[in-house]
């Protein structure tokens, strides 16, 4: 399956609108050695970096939710919001 970084970013943002809702910046790069996408979410100097296997990214592009990525996004948002309350 062929798609660009922008295609995948658009699909991730579509599947996980909470990324934009919480003001997170999404950056993607492909790691040829690991055959996986490196996903970075940042906001106010806080950063989450995770990997999305190419197979999972391919499924994401076929409208199959990336469950692992969703868990990571939710955890990052939760951690960030908890720090604001403290």
FIVOTOR-731260 format. One record per residue (C-alpha): residue number from 1; x, y, z. Coordinates in Angstrom, 2 decimals. Layout:
n:NUM; east:X; north:Y; up:Z
...
END
This chain:
n:1; east:0.00; north:0.00; up:0.00
n:2; east:1.38; north:3.38; up:-0.99
n:3; east:0.55; north:6.59; up:0.87
n:4; east:2.39; north:9.67; up:2.01
n:5; east:3.23; north:10.98; up:5.44
n:6; east:0.54; north:13.63; up:4.96
n:7; east:-2.03; north:10.97; up:4.01
n:8; east:-1.30; north:9.02; up:7.19
n:9; east:-1.27; north:12.15; up:9.36
n:10; east:-4.65; north:13.15; up:7.94
n:11; east:-6.09; north:9.71; up:8.66
n:12; east:-4.72; north:9.68; up:12.22
n:13; east:-6.19; north:13.13; up:12.86
n:14; east:-9.51; north:12.01; up:11.41
n:15; east:-9.61; north:8.88; up:13.58
n:16; east:-8.44; north:10.68; up:16.71
n:17; east:-9.96; north:14.20; up:16.65
n:18; east:-8.98; north:14.60; up:20.30
n:19; east:-5.45; north:15.30; up:19.05
n:20; east:-6.59; north:18.61; up:17.57
n:21; east:-9.21; north:19.18; up:20.29
n:22; east:-6.47; north:19.21; up:22.93
n:23; east:-4.10; north:21.34; up:20.85
n:24; east:-1.51; north:18.63; up:20.24
n:25; east:0.96; north:18.88; up:17.36
n:26; east:1.40; north:15.67; up:15.35
n:27; east:4.62; north:14.85; up:13.52
n:28; east:5.38; north:11.65; up:11.60
n:29; east:8.61; north:10.22; up:10.23
n:30; east:9.31; north:6.80; up:8.80
n:31; east:12.09; north:4.67; up:10.30
n:32; east:13.36; north:2.30; up:7.60
n:33; east:15.36; north:0.21; up:10.07
n:34; east:12.32; north:-0.51; up:12.23
n:35; east:9.90; north:-0.51; up:9.27
n:36; east:7.63; north:1.66; up:11.37
n:37; east:6.35; north:5.22; up:11.61
n:38; east:7.62; north:7.34; up:14.48
n:39; east:4.74; north:9.39; up:15.82
n:40; east:5.47; north:12.44; up:17.95
n:41; east:2.79; north:14.36; up:19.80
n:42; east:3.82; north:17.61; up:21.45
n:43; east:2.20; north:20.42; up:23.39
n:44; east:3.79; north:23.10; up:25.56
n:45; east:7.18; north:21.38; up:25.59
n:46; east:5.75; north:17.99; up:26.60
n:47; east:6.38; north:15.18; up:24.13
n:48; east:5.15; north:11.65; up:23.47
n:49; east:7.00; north:9.49; up:20.97
n:50; east:5.64; north:6.14; up:19.91
n:51; east:5.98; north:3.75; up:17.00
n:52; east:3.29; north:2.61; up:14.60
n:53; east:4.27; north:-0.56; up:12.77
n:54; east:3.91; north:-0.31; up:9.00
n:55; east:1.31; north:-3.10; up:9.06
n:56; east:-0.75; north:-1.12; up:11.58
n:57; east:-0.33; north:2.08; up:9.57
n:58; east:-1.56; north:0.22; up:6.47
n:59; east:-4.65; north:-0.91; up:8.40
n:60; east:-5.14; north:2.65; up:9.63
n:61; east:-5.18; north:3.81; up:6.02
n:62; east:-7.90; north:1.22; up:5.38
n:63; east:-10.07; north:2.85; up:8.08
n:64; east:-9.21; north:0.27; up:10.74
n:65; east:-8.57; north:2.11; up:14.00
n:66; east:-5.05; north:1.88; up:15.35
n:67; east:-5.94; north:0.68; up:18.85
n:68; east:-2.42; north:0.89; up:20.26
n:69; east:-2.03; north:4.44; up:18.97
n:70; east:-5.41; north:5.40; up:20.43
n:71; east:-4.32; north:4.16; up:23.86
n:72; east:-1.11; north:6.18; up:23.61
n:73; east:-2.99; north:9.34; up:22.58
n:74; east:-5.48; north:8.97; up:25.43
n:75; east:-2.70; north:8.39; up:27.98
n:76; east:-0.75; north:11.42; up:26.78
n:77; east:-3.83; north:13.65; up:26.99
n:78; east:-4.70; north:12.31; up:30.45
n:79; east:-1.15; north:12.87; up:31.73
n:80; east:-1.02; north:16.35; up:30.27
n:81; east:-4.41; north:17.39; up:31.67
n:82; east:-3.55; north:16.00; up:35.14
n:83; east:-0.43; north:18.17; up:35.23
n:84; east:-2.56; north:21.25; up:34.53
n:85; east:-4.77; north:20.50; up:37.54
n:86; east:-1.92; north:19.99; up:40.03
END
